[in-house]
Amino acid sequence: MTGTQSATGIDMARGAQLAVDQINSAGGVDGVKLTLLREDDSATAQGGLRAARSVLAAQAFAVVGPFNSSVGIANLPLYKRAGLPIVRLTSSVKTEGFGATTQPMDSQVAPVEVQEITQVLGAKRPAILYDTSTYTAGIAAQVAAGLKKARDPAVATVRVSSTQATFGRALRKLVASRPDLLYIAAYGTQAGRVALAASQLKLGTCFVDLAAQGSDFVSGATQPVAERCVSSGVPSAQQFAGAGQYVSTFEAKFHANPGTWGTFTYDSVQILASAIKQSGWQQKAVVATLDHTANFQGITGPITIAPPTGNRVQSTVVILNVDASGNYVIDPTWAKAVKFPLPASS
């Protein structure tokens, strides 16, 4: 909730708070009111370890989070060893088996991205730039493997550090390979700055992984460049057919528009509460019940968890564009092709 990804963390905390408030207003879980303990990991592994120690010292019953896979690799084992029920928000396959998740996994994201790059965008000479964080490095590797299998292998690959701020030198390495598409796997503002620098070098179509999704990417890229990029991602709260009440309640409570990922923390708290209702306040039993969640009707759609990975069976990955107002909108052609249920107002 501080640092370069604070906008994402704040939105997720607000989504969790809405779920807690609604559960408590309905009487709590078996008559027990929930208390939401917020811990800030600043999107770093060291911050994640500090947060975990604080959570365990507070004798928390369960944990929702973290968001960043690099953080989860550091602290999810601590939560698991302590026996806490976990609803993680990480997407790297390296975090499978450490609790349930409502989020899409990189193994679900990569096939959608490869299909979009090769079959829809028709790229024959894609290039890849990724930052070295756990999720972004992992998704870039999976996309590279998928492109090779599709017989449109990446003509060049460049990696940058997760703290790097300028990208001219890295991108100039790609110019000689003459790419017709640049695939960017980085977070928020950093991904936006890459897209902006790439547009000045004319490195082909801009395609951005879902790690970047959010207002930070749009501001980092500038509005005109963001509009020219295609992204993978998840629907905004306004585009999930079941999230209408969530949107209006969020806006009334926080006097702000809901962001991308708060819907997933909302659903994460809800499936946790449902597991407690089914199993009672026994951590081991709740862990087992979470792992066997089946067809829970969340605001992000139905949720079924596959043991032993803890992954969500239903993929929420979509293809997006940025509109003239800076909002992410689902590509209607893609939605029609895959029969994605858009709300009536879209």
N, C-alpha and C positions, 0 to 999 in steps of 0.2 A: 504493500500500500504506500510505499515510498520508492523513489528510484525511477529508472527509465520506463518501467511498466506500471506505474502507480494508477493510471487511469483504468487499466484492466482490473487491478486488484480492488480498487474502490468499488467498481461496478459489481464485482463478484461478491464482495462483502455486503453490499446493499441487497443483492438478490437473496443471499442467505438470510439477512435480517427480515426481509418480507416473509419468507417462509416461516421463520421462527415466530414472528408476530401473529401470523394467521393461525398457526398451530396452537399457540398460547391462548388466543382469543376464543378458540373452540374448546378450551379446557385442558390443553396440554396433551401429553402422551400418558395415558392411564392415570390422569389426574396430576401428573408431574409437569410443572412449567419448565420450559427449556431456557437455558441461559447461553447466549452466544459469546464466546471468548474470541476476540480478534487478536491474531498474532501476525506481525509484519515480517516477511522474510526478505524484502527488497529484491526479490527475484535472483538471489544468489545462494549458492550451496551453504556458505558459512551462515548466512542469515537464516536459512532453513534449519540448520542445526540448533541455532539459538532459539528459534521459534519452537522446535520440538522439545527442547529441554524445559521451556516455559510451560508448554502444554502439559507435559508429564508432571511437572511440579505442581500444577494446578489441579491435578487428578481429574482431567477431562475424561468424560465417558467415551467420546468418539471424536473423530476428526474428519472435516471436509477440506480437501486440498492435499498438497499444494497444486499450483497451476503449472509451473515450469518443471519439465522433466529432469533437468539437471539438479533442481532442488529436491525433487522426489527421490532421485537416486541416493541422495545424501541422508534424507530423514525418514522416508517411508519404512526402511528396515527398523528404525527405532520404535515407531508406532506399532509395527507388526509384532515385534518382540514383546512389547508391553501389553499386547492383547487388545488394543483399541480397535473397534470397528472403524474401517477407513472407506470413505468415498473420495477417491483421488480425482484430480482434474488433469492429470498428466496424459500425454498421448504417445510417448515413446514405448516401443515394445520392451525396452529394458525395464519398464516399471510394471509389466504384467505380473499378476500374482500378488501384488501389494494392494489389496482392496478392490472394490468395485469402482466403475467409472461411468458417468453419463456422457463423457466426451467422445468424439471420434478418435480412433487410433491412427498412427501413421500408416499402418498396414491397410487401413480403409481409405486414407487420403490419397496415397500414391497412385493406385489404379485409376481413380477419377482424374487426377492431374495428367497422367500419361495419355489417357484417352483424349482429354481436351487438347493437349499439345499436338498429338499426332493425327487424330481423326477430325477434330473440329477446326483447330487453328491451322492444321496442315503443315506444321513446321518440319523441315527436312534437315536443318542445320541448327538445332538448339544448342545453346550454351548454358552453363549452370554457374551461379554464384551463391554461396551459402556461408553463413557464419558458423563458428565451431561449437555452438551450444549443442547440447545433447539431442534435442528434438530436431533442430534445423539440419544438423549434420546427418542425422539418421534418415530424414525424409529425402534429403538430396541424394543420398546413396541409393535409396529405393527407387527414386525417379530415374536416376542414371541407369540402374539395372533394367527398369521397365522400358526405357527408350531403346536400350541396346536390344532387348528382346523384340521390340516392335520394328527393329531394323532402321531406326532413326537415331543412332547413338549421338551423345553429346560431342560436339566438335571441340569443346574446351570446357574446363572446369577451374574455377578460382575460389579459394576460400579466404575469408576475412575473419578477424577476431570479433567477438561479441561486443567489444568496447570500441571498435574502430569507428571513426567519425567521418573520414573522407575516403573516397573510393576511386578517384580518377586514375591512379596508378594501377590498381587492381583491374579496373575495367579496360584500360588500354591494352592489357595483355590479351584481351579477347578480340580486339579489332582485327588482327591478322587472320583469325579463323573465319571471319565473315559470317557470323551467326545470323539467322533470320528470326530468332526468338531468344530472349534472355529469361531464364527461369530464376527467380529470386527466392531464396529461403532464408529469411531473417525476420527479426521482430520490428513491429511498429515504426518508429521514427527512423531507425537505421535502414529498414527496407525502403522507406520513402526516399531517403537520401540516395540510396543506390539507384532507384528508379529514375530520379531526377538527373543524376550524373549520366546514366545510361542513355537517357533521351537526348542528351547533348552530343553523345557520340554516335547516335543512330545505330544502336545495336539490335534492331529488329523489334518484334512484338514483345511487349512487357507482360510476363505472366508471374503472378505472385502467390506464394504459398500462404495458407490460412494463418500461419503464425503472425503475419503482419496485420491481420484484419482489425480495423478500428480507426478512430479519428487521428491517432498519432501517425499512421501511415499516410493519410490524406494530407495532413499538414506538412509532413516531411517531404512528400513528393511534390507538393503544390497541387492545387485543384486541377489545372489543365492536364498535368501529367498523370495524376491518379485516374482521371476519366478515361485516359487512353490505355490503362492497364486492365488486364483480365485477372481475376483472382479465384482461387478456391477458398472456401470458407464454410460458415454455417449461416443459416438464416438469421436476420436480426430479430429481436423480440417482436417487432411489428409484423414480421412475415411468418411467424409460427402460427398456424391456424388456431392453436389452443391458448395463445398467450395474450388475448385481448384484455382480460381483466388484470393480468400482471402489469401490462403497460400503463393502464390508467392509474392503478394503485401506486406504481413506482413514481410516476410523474407527480401525483398528488403529495406523496410523502417526501420525496427528495428534491422536488422542483427542478428536475433534470430529465433528459431523455435517457431511457435505459440503453446500456452499451451492448456489446456482442455477447459476453460470456456470463452475465448475471443470471440469465435464464437457466444455465446449466447448474449453477450453485443452488438456485432455488429448487430445482428438481432433485439435486443431490441431498439436500436437507429433507425433502419430502420422502424419498425412498428410504432414508435412514430412519425417519420417524415411523414409517410403515413397518419396517423390520422390527423396531422395538415393540410396536403394538402387537405384532405377531408372536414375538419371542419373550417379551418381558425385559426387565432391566438386567439382563445377563449378557455380558459382553461376548462370550464365546458363542452363545446361541444367536446373537444378533449378527455376528460375522457370518455364520453359516446361512442365515436367512437372506442376508444381503447378496451373497454369492448365488442364490437361487431366485432372485427377483425375476418375476415373469409377467410380461405384458402390463406393467404399471403404466397408467395413463398420465404422463407428465405433460407440462406445457410445451416441451420440446418434442412431443410425440410419444409413442409407446416405448417402454424401456424394458428390455430383457437382458439379464446379465448371464454370461457364459462362464461357468466354473471350468477349470480352476484359474483361468486368466483374469477374471473379473471384468472383461471387456464387454461393452454394450454391443449386442448383436446388430441392432439397427443403426445403419450409418446415417448421419445427419449432414454429410458433406454435399455442398452444392457449388455451382459456378456462379460467380457474382461480377457485377460491374459497379462502378461508382457513378452516381448520377450527378446532375448539375448542382444539386444541393449538398453534395458531399456525402450522401447516404449510400450504403451498400444495397443493391437491389439484385434479386435473382434474375438471371438471364431467362426471359420467358420462353425462348426457343428450347433451351436446355430443359426447363421445367416441364414443358409439354412433352418432350421426347421421353422423359423418365417418369411422367405422371406425378410430378411433385405437387402436393396439395396446397396451392396458394390460397390465402384468405380472400374473401370476396372483394375486399377493398383494394387489392393490389392491381 
